[in-house]
Amino acid sequence: MWQSIVVTVLCCLPAGVVAIVYATKVDGRRQMGDLNGALDASKKARMWCIISAIAGVASFVIFLVVALVGGFDSSSSTSYSTLGPAAV
């Protein structure tokens, strides 16, 4: 359960929420005696934790690459005028 919460907060919110939903099902199913259901929910929670972590790392890498390439540089030599060529 704690892994689901960590990836939700630090990585990818939508996939992390799905992981939390599956993680909460594990104990209830185990207490009802549905061990196969608990194991299935646990596997799905783990899968969604991994998906969330991968999505978080991938978005960080993409952001880092764009930042290093200069995609966020506002002092670019190309300027676009909204008034058109006659106003220049």
PDB file of N, CA, C and O in Angstrom, chain B, residues numbered from 101:
ATOM      1  N   MET B 101       0.813  -1.188   0.000  1.00  0.00           N
ATOM      2  CA  MET B 101       0.000   0.000   0.000  1.00  0.00           C
ATOM      3  C   MET B 101       0.869   1.269   0.000  1.00  0.00           C
ATOM      4  O   MET B 101       0.567   2.231  -0.707  1.00  0.00           O
ATOM      5  N   TRP B 102       1.932   1.264   0.785  1.00  0.00           N
ATOM      6  CA  TRP B 102       2.756   2.466   0.866  1.00  0.00           C
ATOM      7  C   TRP B 102       3.422   2.780  -0.471  1.00  0.00           C
ATOM      8  O   TRP B 102       3.643   3.948  -0.792  1.00  0.00           O
ATOM      9  N   GLN B 103       3.742   1.755  -1.247  1.00  0.00           N
ATOM     10  CA  GLN B 103       4.360   1.993  -2.546  1.00  0.00           C
ATOM     11  C   GLN B 103       3.382   2.732  -3.466  1.00  0.00           C
ATOM     12  O   GLN B 103       3.777   3.622  -4.220  1.00  0.00           O
ATOM     13  N   SER B 104       2.120   2.355  -3.394  1.00  0.00           N
ATOM     14  CA  SER B 104       1.101   3.005  -4.217  1.00  0.00           C
ATOM     15  C   SER B 104       0.972   4.477  -3.861  1.00  0.00           C
ATOM     16  O   SER B 104       0.834   5.324  -4.743  1.00  0.00           O
ATOM     17  N   ILE B 105       1.017   4.778  -2.587  1.00  0.00           N
ATOM     18  CA  ILE B 105       0.904   6.166  -2.150  1.00  0.00           C
ATOM     19  C   ILE B 105       2.130   6.966  -2.593  1.00  0.00           C
ATOM     20  O   ILE B 105       1.996   8.104  -3.042  1.00  0.00           O
ATOM     21  N   VAL B 106       3.308   6.385  -2.470  1.00  0.00           N
ATOM     22  CA  VAL B 106       4.538   7.084  -2.851  1.00  0.00           C
ATOM     23  C   VAL B 106       4.552   7.402  -4.341  1.00  0.00           C
ATOM     24  O   VAL B 106       4.868   8.528  -4.725  1.00  0.00           O
ATOM     25  N   VAL B 107       4.215   6.428  -5.189  1.00  0.00           N
ATOM     26  CA  VAL B 107       4.239   6.709  -6.625  1.00  0.00           C
ATOM     27  C   VAL B 107       3.127   7.669  -7.020  1.00  0.00           C
ATOM     28  O   VAL B 107       3.269   8.406  -7.995  1.00  0.00           O
ATOM     29  N   THR B 108       2.031   7.672  -6.285  1.00  0.00           N
ATOM     30  CA  THR B 108       0.961   8.631  -6.573  1.00  0.00           C
ATOM     31  C   THR B 108       1.433  10.054  -6.290  1.00  0.00           C
ATOM     32  O   THR B 108       1.187  10.965  -7.080  1.00  0.00           O
ATOM     33  N   VAL B 109       2.101  10.238  -5.178  1.00  0.00           N
ATOM     34  CA  VAL B 109       2.553  11.571  -4.793  1.00  0.00           C
ATOM     35  C   VAL B 109       3.741  12.024  -5.640  1.00  0.00           C
ATOM     36  O   VAL B 109       3.799  13.185  -6.044  1.00  0.00           O
ATOM     37  N   LEU B 110       4.674  11.141  -5.913  1.00  0.00           N
ATOM     38  CA  LEU B 110       5.913  11.543  -6.569  1.00  0.00           C
ATOM     39  C   LEU B 110       5.938  11.380  -8.084  1.00  0.00           C
ATOM     40  O   LEU B 110       6.716  12.054  -8.759  1.00  0.00           O
ATOM     41  N   CYS B 111       5.120  10.515  -8.621  1.00  0.00           N
ATOM     42  CA  CYS B 111       5.277  10.209 -10.052  1.00  0.00           C
ATOM     43  C   CYS B 111       4.067  10.605 -10.884  1.00  0.00           C
ATOM     44  O   CYS B 111       4.012  11.701 -11.443  1.00  0.00           O
ATOM     45  N   CYS B 112       3.131   9.729 -10.956  1.00  0.00           N
ATOM     46  CA  CYS B 112       2.024   9.897 -11.895  1.00  0.00           C
ATOM     47  C   CYS B 112       0.706   9.699 -11.152  1.00  0.00           C
ATOM     48  O   CYS B 112       0.393   8.587 -10.725  1.00  0.00           O
ATOM     49  N   LEU B 113      -0.057  10.760 -10.999  1.00  0.00           N
ATOM     50  CA  LEU B 113      -1.277  10.723 -10.205  1.00  0.00           C
ATOM     51  C   LEU B 113      -2.322   9.722 -10.714  1.00  0.00           C
ATOM     52  O   LEU B 113      -2.805   8.926  -9.909  1.00  0.00           O
ATOM     53  N   PRO B 114      -2.701   9.712 -12.004  1.00  0.00           N
ATOM     54  CA  PRO B 114      -3.763   8.791 -12.428  1.00  0.00           C
ATOM     55  C   PRO B 114      -3.417   7.311 -12.237  1.00  0.00           C
ATOM     56  O   PRO B 114      -4.234   6.545 -11.726  1.00  0.00           O
ATOM     57  N   ALA B 115      -2.236   6.916 -12.635  1.00  0.00           N
ATOM     58  CA  ALA B 115      -1.841   5.511 -12.476  1.00  0.00           C
ATOM     59  C   ALA B 115      -1.651   5.170 -11.004  1.00  0.00           C
ATOM     60  O   ALA B 115      -1.923   4.041 -10.595  1.00  0.00           O
ATOM     61  N   GLY B 116      -1.196   6.112 -10.211  1.00  0.00           N
ATOM     62  CA  GLY B 116      -1.034   5.883  -8.785  1.00  0.00           C
ATOM     63  C   GLY B 116      -2.354   5.670  -8.076  1.00  0.00           C
ATOM     64  O   GLY B 116      -2.440   4.858  -7.155  1.00  0.00           O
ATOM     65  N   VAL B 117      -3.380   6.386  -8.489  1.00  0.00           N
ATOM     66  CA  VAL B 117      -4.710   6.209  -7.898  1.00  0.00           C
ATOM     67  C   VAL B 117      -5.238   4.808  -8.188  1.00  0.00           C
ATOM     68  O   VAL B 117      -5.829   4.170  -7.317  1.00  0.00           O
ATOM     69  N   VAL B 118      -5.026   4.334  -9.405  1.00  0.00           N
ATOM     70  CA  VAL B 118      -5.450   2.970  -9.744  1.00  0.00           C
ATOM     71  C   VAL B 118      -4.704   1.960  -8.878  1.00  0.00           C
ATOM     72  O   VAL B 118      -5.286   0.975  -8.426  1.00  0.00           O
ATOM     73  N   ALA B 119      -3.421   2.204  -8.649  1.00  0.00           N
ATOM     74  CA  ALA B 119      -2.631   1.308  -7.795  1.00  0.00           C
ATOM     75  C   ALA B 119      -3.169   1.308  -6.367  1.00  0.00           C
ATOM     76  O   ALA B 119      -3.222   0.256  -5.730  1.00  0.00           O
ATOM     77  N   ILE B 120      -3.567   2.464  -5.859  1.00  0.00           N
ATOM     78  CA  ILE B 120      -4.127   2.540  -4.514  1.00  0.00           C
ATOM     79  C   ILE B 120      -5.438   1.771  -4.428  1.00  0.00           C
ATOM     80  O   ILE B 120      -5.689   1.079  -3.441  1.00  0.00           O
ATOM     81  N   VAL B 121      -6.270   1.888  -5.448  1.00  0.00           N
ATOM     82  CA  VAL B 121      -7.552   1.166  -5.452  1.00  0.00           C
ATOM     83  C   VAL B 121      -7.318  -0.337  -5.370  1.00  0.00           C
ATOM     84  O   VAL B 121      -7.968  -1.021  -4.579  1.00  0.00           O
ATOM     85  N   TYR B 122      -6.408  -0.852  -6.169  1.00  0.00           N
ATOM     86  CA  TYR B 122      -6.120  -2.290  -6.124  1.00  0.00           C
ATOM     87  C   TYR B 122      -5.456  -2.689  -4.812  1.00  0.00           C
ATOM     88  O   TYR B 122      -5.726  -3.771  -4.291  1.00  0.00           O
ATOM     89  N   ALA B 123      -4.597  -1.839  -4.272  1.00  0.00           N
ATOM     90  CA  ALA B 123      -3.917  -2.162  -3.012  1.00  0.00           C
ATOM     91  C   ALA B 123      -4.907  -2.246  -1.855  1.00  0.00           C
ATOM     92  O   ALA B 123      -4.734  -3.058  -0.946  1.00  0.00           O
ATOM     93  N   THR B 124      -5.945  -1.410  -1.886  1.00  0.00           N
ATOM     94  CA  THR B 124      -6.933  -1.454  -0.811  1.00  0.00           C
ATOM     95  C   THR B 124      -7.800  -2.707  -0.879  1.00  0.00           C
ATOM     96  O   THR B 124      -8.390  -3.104   0.126  1.00  0.00           O
ATOM     97  N   LYS B 125      -7.883  -3.324  -2.031  1.00  0.00           N
ATOM     98  CA  LYS B 125      -8.693  -4.538  -2.180  1.00  0.00           C
ATOM     99  C   LYS B 125      -8.001  -5.780  -1.620  1.00  0.00           C
ATOM    100  O   LYS B 125      -8.658  -6.782  -1.337  1.00  0.00           O
ATOM    101  N   VAL B 126      -6.696  -5.721  -1.462  1.00  0.00           N
ATOM    102  CA  VAL B 126      -5.923  -6.908  -1.078  1.00  0.00           C
ATOM    103  C   VAL B 126      -6.336  -7.423   0.303  1.00  0.00           C
ATOM    104  O   VAL B 126      -6.675  -8.598   0.443  1.00  0.00           O
ATOM    105  N   ASP B 127      -6.313  -6.566   1.318  1.00  0.00           N
ATOM    106  CA  ASP B 127      -6.607  -7.020   2.689  1.00  0.00           C
ATOM    107  C   ASP B 127      -8.042  -7.516   2.832  1.00  0.00           C
ATOM    108  O   ASP B 127      -8.285  -8.530   3.487  1.00  0.00           O
ATOM    109  N   GLY B 128      -8.980  -6.817   2.230  1.00  0.00           N
ATOM    110  CA  GLY B 128     -10.374  -7.241   2.328  1.00  0.00           C
ATOM    111  C   GLY B 128     -10.608  -8.615   1.722  1.00  0.00           C
ATOM    112  O   GLY B 128     -11.322  -9.443   2.287  1.00  0.00           O
ATOM    113  N   ARG B 129     -10.013  -8.841   0.595  1.00  0.00           N
ATOM    114  CA  ARG B 129     -10.185 -10.147  -0.057  1.00  0.00           C
ATOM    115  C   ARG B 129      -9.460 -11.245   0.714  1.00  0.00           C
ATOM    116  O   ARG B 129      -9.930 -12.380   0.783  1.00  0.00           O
ATOM    117  N   ARG B 130      -8.326 -10.902   1.284  1.00  0.00           N
ATOM    118  CA  ARG B 130      -7.595 -11.902   2.074  1.00  0.00           C
ATOM    119  C   ARG B 130      -8.382 -12.278   3.326  1.00  0.00           C
ATOM    120  O   ARG B 130      -8.436 -13.450   3.699  1.00  0.00           O
ATOM    121  N   GLN B 131      -8.989 -11.289   3.970  1.00  0.00           N
ATOM    122  CA  GLN B 131      -9.775 -11.552   5.176  1.00  0.00           C
ATOM    123  C   GLN B 131     -11.037 -12.361   4.881  1.00  0.00           C
ATOM    124  O   GLN B 131     -11.511 -13.109   5.737  1.00  0.00           O
ATOM    125  N   MET B 132     -11.579 -12.213   3.671  1.00  0.00           N
ATOM    126  CA  MET B 132     -12.758 -13.000   3.283  1.00  0.00           C
ATOM    127  C   MET B 132     -12.371 -14.406   2.860  1.00  0.00           C
ATOM    128  O   MET B 132     -13.246 -15.239   2.624  1.00  0.00           O
ATOM    129  N   GLY B 133     -11.099 -14.683   2.761  1.00  0.00           N
ATOM    130  CA  GLY B 133     -10.646 -16.011   2.362  1.00  0.00           C
ATOM    131  C   GLY B 133     -10.420 -16.159   0.870  1.00  0.00           C
ATOM    132  O   GLY B 133     -10.116 -17.253   0.395  1.00  0.00           O
ATOM    133  N   ASP B 134     -10.565 -15.080   0.129  1.00  0.00           N
ATOM    134  CA  ASP B 134     -10.362 -15.099  -1.319  1.00  0.00           C
ATOM    135  C   ASP B 134      -8.890 -14.837  -1.605  1.00  0.00           C
ATOM    136  O   ASP B 134      -8.512 -13.730  -1.990  1.00  0.00           O
ATOM    137  N   LEU B 135      -8.064 -15.861  -1.415  1.00  0.00           N
ATOM    138  CA  LEU B 135      -6.620 -15.685  -1.597  1.00  0.00           C
ATOM    139  C   LEU B 135      -6.246 -15.429  -3.048  1.00  0.00           C
ATOM    140  O   LEU B 135      -5.327 -14.658  -3.322  1.00  0.00           O
ATOM    141  N   ASN B 136      -6.948 -16.066  -3.982  1.00  0.00           N
ATOM    142  CA  ASN B 136      -6.659 -15.825  -5.395  1.00  0.00           C
ATOM    143  C   ASN B 136      -7.019 -14.393  -5.790  1.00  0.00           C
ATOM    144  O   ASN B 136      -6.294 -13.751  -6.550  1.00  0.00           O
ATOM    145  N   GLY B 137      -8.137 -13.900  -5.270  1.00  0.00           N
ATOM    146  CA  GLY B 137      -8.527 -12.516  -5.541  1.00  0.00           C
ATOM    147  C   GLY B 137      -7.553 -11.527  -4.937  1.00  0.00           C
ATOM    148  O   GLY B 137      -7.236 -10.504  -5.545  1.00  0.00           O
ATOM    149  N   ALA B 138      -7.071 -11.836  -3.720  1.00  0.00           N
ATOM    150  CA  ALA B 138      -6.091 -10.968  -3.068  1.00  0.00           C
ATOM    151  C   ALA B 138      -4.782 -10.964  -3.844  1.00  0.00           C
ATOM    152  O   ALA B 138      -4.159  -9.914  -4.002  1.00  0.00           O
ATOM    153  N   LEU B 139      -4.365 -12.115  -4.323  1.00  0.00           N
ATOM    154  CA  LEU B 139      -3.133 -12.203  -5.106  1.00  0.00           C
ATOM    155  C   LEU B 139      -3.276 -11.452  -6.425  1.00  0.00           C
ATOM    156  O   LEU B 139      -2.346 -10.774  -6.863  1.00  0.00           O
ATOM    157  N   ASP B 140      -4.439 -11.574  -7.056  1.00  0.00           N
ATOM    158  CA  ASP B 140      -4.686 -10.861  -8.309  1.00  0.00           C
ATOM    159  C   ASP B 140      -4.670  -9.344  -8.091  1.00  0.00           C
ATOM    160  O   ASP B 140      -4.064  -8.608  -8.871  1.00  0.00           O
ATOM    161  N   ALA B 141      -5.336  -8.882  -7.035  1.00  0.00           N
ATOM    162  CA  ALA B 141      -5.338  -7.446  -6.740  1.00  0.00           C
ATOM    163  C   ALA B 141      -3.930  -6.947  -6.413  1.00  0.00           C
ATOM    164  O   ALA B 141      -3.558  -5.836  -6.789  1.00  0.00           O
ATOM    165  N   SER B 142      -3.158  -7.766  -5.718  1.00  0.00           N
ATOM    166  CA  SER B 142      -1.785  -7.394  -5.385  1.00  0.00           C
ATOM    167  C   SER B 142      -0.925  -7.274  -6.636  1.00  0.00           C
ATOM    168  O   SER B 142      -0.126  -6.345  -6.752  1.00  0.00           O
ATOM    169  N   LYS B 143      -1.080  -8.195  -7.560  1.00  0.00           N
ATOM    170  CA  LYS B 143      -0.318  -8.144  -8.811  1.00  0.00           C
ATOM    171  C   LYS B 143      -0.700  -6.916  -9.637  1.00  0.00           C
ATOM    172  O   LYS B 143       0.158  -6.268 -10.236  1.00  0.00           O
ATOM    173  N   LYS B 144      -2.005  -6.603  -9.663  1.00  0.00           N
ATOM    174  CA  LYS B 144      -2.444  -5.430 -10.414  1.00  0.00           C
ATOM    175  C   LYS B 144      -1.954  -4.143  -9.761  1.00  0.00           C
ATOM    176  O   LYS B 144      -1.578  -3.199 -10.457  1.00  0.00           O
ATOM    177  N   ALA B 145      -1.955  -4.098  -8.430  1.00  0.00           N
ATOM    178  CA  ALA B 145      -1.440  -2.919  -7.729  1.00  0.00           C
ATOM    179  C   ALA B 145       0.046  -2.735  -8.032  1.00  0.00           C
ATOM    180  O   ALA B 145       0.502  -1.614  -8.260  1.00  0.00           O
ATOM    181  N   ARG B 146       0.789  -3.817  -8.035  1.00  0.00           N
ATOM    182  CA  ARG B 146       2.220  -3.746  -8.342  1.00  0.00           C
ATOM    183  C   ARG B 146       2.450  -3.275  -9.768  1.00  0.00           C
ATOM    184  O   ARG B 146       3.332  -2.455 -10.022  1.00  0.00           O
ATOM    185  N   MET B 147       1.650  -3.797 -10.706  1.00  0.00           N
ATOM    186  CA  MET B 147       1.777  -3.404 -12.106  1.00  0.00           C
ATOM    187  C   MET B 147       1.516  -1.901 -12.263  1.00  0.00           C
ATOM    188  O   MET B 147       2.252  -1.222 -12.979  1.00  0.00           O
ATOM    189  N   TRP B 148       0.487  -1.381 -11.608  1.00  0.00           N
ATOM    190  CA  TRP B 148       0.171   0.040 -11.725  1.00  0.00           C
ATOM    191  C   TRP B 148       1.199   0.908 -11.013  1.00  0.00           C
ATOM    192  O   TRP B 148       1.425   2.048 -11.418  1.00  0.00           O
ATOM    193  N   CYS B 149       1.826   0.392  -9.962  1.00  0.00           N
ATOM    194  CA  CYS B 149       2.928   1.118  -9.324  1.00  0.00           C
ATOM    195  C   CYS B 149       4.097   1.256 -10.298  1.00  0.00           C
ATOM    196  O   CYS B 149       4.700   2.324 -10.405  1.00  0.00           O
ATOM    197  N   ILE B 150       4.406   0.189 -10.994  1.00  0.00           N
ATOM    198  CA  ILE B 150       5.500   0.221 -11.968  1.00  0.00           C
ATOM    199  C   ILE B 150       5.169   1.168 -13.119  1.00  0.00           C
ATOM    200  O   ILE B 150       6.023   1.939 -13.557  1.00  0.00           O
ATOM    201  N   ILE B 151       3.925   1.110 -13.609  1.00  0.00           N
ATOM    202  CA  ILE B 151       3.510   2.007 -14.690  1.00  0.00           C
ATOM    203  C   ILE B 151       3.630   3.462 -14.244  1.00  0.00           C
ATOM    204  O   ILE B 151       4.115   4.306 -14.997  1.00  0.00           O
ATOM    205  N   SER B 152       3.196   3.751 -13.038  1.00  0.00           N
ATOM    206  CA  SER B 152       3.272   5.115 -12.514  1.00  0.00           C
ATOM    207  C   SER B 152       4.718   5.576 -12.383  1.00  0.00           C
ATOM    208  O   SER B 152       5.044   6.710 -12.734  1.00  0.00           O
ATOM    209  N   ALA B 153       5.582   4.707 -11.883  1.00  0.00           N
ATOM    210  CA  ALA B 153       6.992   5.063 -11.733  1.00  0.00           C
ATOM    211  C   ALA B 153       7.649   5.301 -13.091  1.00  0.00           C
ATOM    212  O   ALA B 153       8.419   6.249 -13.247  1.00  0.00           O
ATOM    213  N   ILE B 154       7.354   4.463 -14.060  1.00  0.00           N
ATOM    214  CA  ILE B 154       7.919   4.633 -15.403  1.00  0.00           C
ATOM    215  C   ILE B 154       7.423   5.926 -16.030  1.00  0.00           C
ATOM    216  O   ILE B 154       8.199   6.644 -16.659  1.00  0.00           O
ATOM    217  N   ALA B 155       6.142   6.233 -15.868  1.00  0.00           N
ATOM    218  CA  ALA B 155       5.592   7.477 -16.421  1.00  0.00           C
ATOM    219  C   ALA B 155       6.237   8.694 -15.773  1.00  0.00           C
ATOM    220  O   ALA B 155       6.519   9.683 -16.449  1.00  0.00           O
ATOM    221  N   GLY B 156       6.468   8.627 -14.481  1.00  0.00           N
ATOM    222  CA  GLY B 156       7.117   9.745 -13.792  1.00  0.00           C
ATOM    223  C   GLY B 156       8.550   9.949 -14.244  1.00  0.00           C
ATOM    224  O   GLY B 156       8.976  11.080 -14.479  1.00  0.00           O
ATOM    225  N   VAL B 157       9.292   8.866 -14.366  1.00  0.00           N
ATOM    226  CA  VAL B 157      10.684   8.962 -14.813  1.00  0.00           C
ATOM    227  C   VAL B 157      10.746   9.428 -16.266  1.00  0.00           C
ATOM    228  O   VAL B 157      11.591  10.254 -16.614  1.00  0.00           O
ATOM    229  N   ALA B 158       9.865   8.910 -17.112  1.00  0.00           N
ATOM    230  CA  ALA B 158       9.866   9.309 -18.519  1.00  0.00           C
ATOM    231  C   ALA B 158       9.543  10.795 -18.668  1.00  0.00           C
ATOM    232  O   ALA B 158      10.186  11.485 -19.459  1.00  0.00           O
ATOM    233  N   SER B 159       8.574  11.291 -17.933  1.00  0.00           N
ATOM    234  CA  SER B 159       8.246  12.711 -18.041  1.00  0.00           C
ATOM    235  C   SER B 159       9.387  13.578 -17.518  1.00  0.00           C
ATOM    236  O   SER B 159       9.636  14.653 -18.063  1.00  0.00           O
ATOM    237  N   PHE B 160      10.085  13.134 -16.476  1.00  0.00           N
ATOM    238  CA  PHE B 160      11.240  13.877 -15.975  1.00  0.00           C
ATOM    239  C   PHE B 160      12.357  13.909 -17.007  1.00  0.00           C
ATOM    240  O   PHE B 160      12.979  14.952 -17.210  1.00  0.00           O
ATOM    241  N   VAL B 161      12.620  12.789 -17.658  1.00  0.00           N
ATOM    242  CA  VAL B 161      13.679  12.726 -18.682  1.00  0.00           C
ATOM    243  C   VAL B 161      13.327  13.628 -19.861  1.00  0.00           C
ATOM    244  O   VAL B 161      14.186  14.344 -20.374  1.00  0.00           O
ATOM    245  N   ILE B 162      12.073  13.596 -20.290  1.00  0.00           N
ATOM    246  CA  ILE B 162      11.656  14.457 -21.405  1.00  0.00           C
ATOM    247  C   ILE B 162      11.816  15.925 -21.025  1.00  0.00           C
ATOM    248  O   ILE B 162      12.314  16.721 -21.821  1.00  0.00           O
ATOM    249  N   PHE B 163      11.398  16.286 -19.819  1.00  0.00           N
ATOM    250  CA  PHE B 163      11.560  17.664 -19.351  1.00  0.00           C
ATOM    251  C   PHE B 163      13.029  18.057 -19.320  1.00  0.00           C
ATOM    252  O   PHE B 163      13.389  19.158 -19.738  1.00  0.00           O
ATOM    253  N   LEU B 164      13.876  17.165 -18.829  1.00  0.00           N
ATOM    254  CA  LEU B 164      15.302  17.442 -18.737  1.00  0.00           C
ATOM    255  C   LEU B 164      15.917  17.637 -20.118  1.00  0.00           C
ATOM    256  O   LEU B 164      16.723  18.548 -20.308  1.00  0.00           O
ATOM    257  N   VAL B 165      15.549  16.798 -21.086  1.00  0.00           N
ATOM    258  CA  VAL B 165      16.081  16.915 -22.444  1.00  0.00           C
ATOM    259  C   VAL B 165      15.650  18.235 -23.068  1.00  0.00           C
ATOM    260  O   VAL B 165      16.459  18.923 -23.690  1.00  0.00           O
ATOM    261  N   VAL B 166      14.383  18.591 -22.905  1.00  0.00           N
ATOM    262  CA  VAL B 166      13.900  19.853 -23.469  1.00  0.00           C
ATOM    263  C   VAL B 166      14.616  21.033 -22.819  1.00  0.00           C
ATOM    264  O   VAL B 166      14.963  21.999 -23.500  1.00  0.00           O
ATOM    265  N   ALA B 167      14.837  20.963 -21.529  1.00  0.00           N
ATOM    266  CA  ALA B 167      15.530  22.047 -20.829  1.00  0.00           C
ATOM    267  C   ALA B 167      16.982  22.158 -21.287  1.00  0.00           C
ATOM    268  O   ALA B 167      17.485  23.267 -21.471  1.00  0.00           O
ATOM    269  N   LEU B 168      17.659  21.035 -21.472  1.00  0.00           N
ATOM    270  CA  LEU B 168      19.057  21.064 -21.895  1.00  0.00           C
ATOM    271  C   LEU B 168      19.223  21.525 -23.337  1.00  0.00           C
ATOM    272  O   LEU B 168      20.217  22.164 -23.680  1.00  0.00           O
ATOM    273  N   VAL B 169      18.248  21.199 -24.179  1.00  0.00           N
ATOM    274  CA  VAL B 169      18.315  21.607 -25.577  1.00  0.00           C
ATOM    275  C   VAL B 169      18.046  23.102 -25.708  1.00  0.00           C
ATOM    276  O   VAL B 169      18.440  23.724 -26.695  1.00  0.00           O
ATOM    277  N   GLY B 170      17.390  23.664 -24.734  1.00  0.00           N
ATOM    278  CA  GLY B 170      17.100  25.091 -24.774  1.00  0.00           C
ATOM    279  C   GLY B 170      15.678  25.393 -25.166  1.00  0.00           C
ATOM    280  O   GLY B 170      15.380  26.504 -25.604  1.00  0.00           O
ATOM    281  N   GLY B 171      14.818  24.457 -25.023  1.00  0.00           N
ATOM    282  CA  GLY B 171      13.420  24.645 -25.390  1.00  0.00           C
ATOM    283  C   GLY B 171      12.700  25.655 -24.521  1.00  0.00           C
ATOM    284  O   GLY B 171      11.646  26.157 -24.911  1.00  0.00           O
ATOM    285  N   PHE B 172      13.241  25.965 -23.353  1.00  0.00           N
ATOM    286  CA  PHE B 172      12.619  26.929 -22.465  1.00  0.00           C
ATOM    287  C   PHE B 172      13.338  28.276 -22.489  1.00  0.00           C
ATOM    288  O   PHE B 172      13.076  29.139 -21.651  1.00  0.00           O
ATOM    289  N   ASP B 173      14.244  28.454 -23.450  1.00  0.00           N
ATOM    290  CA  ASP B 173      15.022  29.685 -23.551  1.00  0.00           C
ATOM    291  C   ASP B 173      14.159  30.789 -24.153  1.00  0.00           C
ATOM    292  O   ASP B 173      13.711  30.670 -25.294  1.00  0.00           O
ATOM    293  N   SER B 174      13.927  31.843 -23.411  1.00  0.00           N
ATOM    294  CA  SER B 174      13.072  32.928 -23.902  1.00  0.00           C
ATOM    295  C   SER B 174      13.857  33.972 -24.685  1.00  0.00           C
ATOM    296  O   SER B 174      13.257  34.839 -25.319  1.00  0.00           O
ATOM    297  N   SER B 175      15.174  33.908 -24.655  1.00  0.00           N
ATOM    298  CA  SER B 175      15.985  34.888 -25.382  1.00  0.00           C
ATOM    299  C   SER B 175      16.414  34.338 -26.741  1.00  0.00           C
ATOM    300  O   SER B 175      17.584  34.417 -27.115  1.00  0.00           O
ATOM    301  N   SER B 176      15.476  33.795 -27.451  1.00  0.00           N
ATOM    302  CA  SER B 176      15.751  33.218 -28.765  1.00  0.00           C
ATOM    303  C   SER B 176      15.991  34.337 -29.778  1.00  0.00           C
ATOM    304  O   SER B 176      15.467  35.439 -29.618  1.00  0.00           O
ATOM    305  N   SER B 177      16.778  34.059 -30.816  1.00  0.00           N
ATOM    306  CA  SER B 177      17.072  35.061 -31.831  1.00  0.00           C
ATOM    307  C   SER B 177      15.892  35.264 -32.771  1.00  0.00           C
ATOM    308  O   SER B 177      15.841  36.272 -33.476  1.00  0.00           O
ATOM    309  N   THR B 178      14.970  34.358 -32.798  1.00  0.00           N
ATOM    310  CA  THR B 178      13.804  34.487 -33.647  1.00  0.00           C
ATOM    311  C   THR B 178      12.688  35.135 -32.851  1.00  0.00           C
ATOM    312  O   THR B 178      12.296  34.651 -31.789  1.00  0.00           O
ATOM    313  N   SER B 179      12.182  36.240 -33.383  1.00  0.00           N
ATOM    314  CA  SER B 179      11.057  36.895 -32.715  1.00  0.00           C
ATOM    315  C   SER B 179       9.913  36.992 -33.704  1.00  0.00           C
ATOM    316  O   SER B 179      10.112  37.216 -34.898  1.00  0.00           O
ATOM    317  N   TYR B 180       8.739  36.822 -33.190  1.00  0.00           N
ATOM    318  CA  TYR B 180       7.553  36.852 -34.019  1.00  0.00           C
ATOM    319  C   TYR B 180       6.722  38.064 -33.622  1.00  0.00           C
ATOM    320  O   TYR B 180       6.413  38.267 -32.448  1.00  0.00           O
ATOM    321  N   SER B 181       6.371  38.852 -34.608  1.00  0.00           N
ATOM    322  CA  SER B 181       5.566  40.043 -34.364  1.00  0.00           C
ATOM    323  C   SER B 181       4.116  39.708 -34.644  1.00  0.00           C
ATOM    324  O   SER B 181       3.799  39.046 -35.632  1.00  0.00           O
ATOM    325  N   THR B 182       3.251  40.163 -33.781  1.00  0.00           N
ATOM    326  CA  THR B 182       1.823  39.925 -33.999  1.00  0.00           C
ATOM    327  C   THR B 182       1.224  40.974 -34.891  1.00  0.00           C
ATOM    328  O   THR B 182       0.080  40.833 -35.324  1.00  0.00           O
ATOM    329  N   LEU B 183       1.970  42.033 -35.182  1.00  0.00           N
ATOM    330  CA  LEU B 183       1.435  43.110 -36.006  1.00  0.00           C
ATOM    331  C   LEU B 183       1.699  42.900 -37.496  1.00  0.00           C
ATOM    332  O   LEU B 183       1.123  43.606 -38.324  1.00  0.00           O
ATOM    333  N   GLY B 184       2.522  41.983 -37.839  1.00  0.00           N
ATOM    334  CA  GLY B 184       2.774  41.694 -39.242  1.00  0.00           C
ATOM    335  C   GLY B 184       3.980  42.450 -39.778  1.00  0.00           C
ATOM    336  O   GLY B 184       4.562  43.272 -39.070  1.00  0.00           O
ATOM    337  N   PRO B 185       4.366  42.175 -41.045  1.00  0.00           N
ATOM    338  CA  PRO B 185       5.569  42.780 -41.606  1.00  0.00           C
ATOM    339  C   PRO B 185       5.468  44.282 -41.817  1.00  0.00           C
ATOM    340  O   PRO B 185       6.499  44.954 -41.825  1.00  0.00           O
ATOM    341  N   ALA B 186       4.278  44.838 -41.988  1.00  0.00           N
ATOM    342  CA  ALA B 186       4.140  46.274 -42.240  1.00  0.00           C
ATOM    343  C   ALA B 186       4.451  47.090 -41.000  1.00  0.00           C
ATOM    344  O   ALA B 186       4.830  48.256 -41.113  1.00  0.00           O
ATOM    345  N   ALA B 187       4.302  46.508 -39.825  1.00  0.00           N
ATOM    346  CA  ALA B 187       4.531  47.249 -38.593  1.00  0.00           C
ATOM    347  C   ALA B 187       6.004  47.317 -38.216  1.00  0.00           C
ATOM    348  O   ALA B 187       6.373  48.062 -37.308  1.00  0.00           O
ATOM    349  N   VAL B 188       6.836  46.565 -38.887  1.00  0.00           N
ATOM    350  CA  VAL B 188       8.246  46.519 -38.536  1.00  0.00           C
ATOM    351  C   VAL B 188       8.998  47.661 -39.082  1.00  0.00           C
ATOM    352  O   VAL B 188      10.206  47.764 -38.870  1.00  0.00           O
TER     353      VAL B 188
END
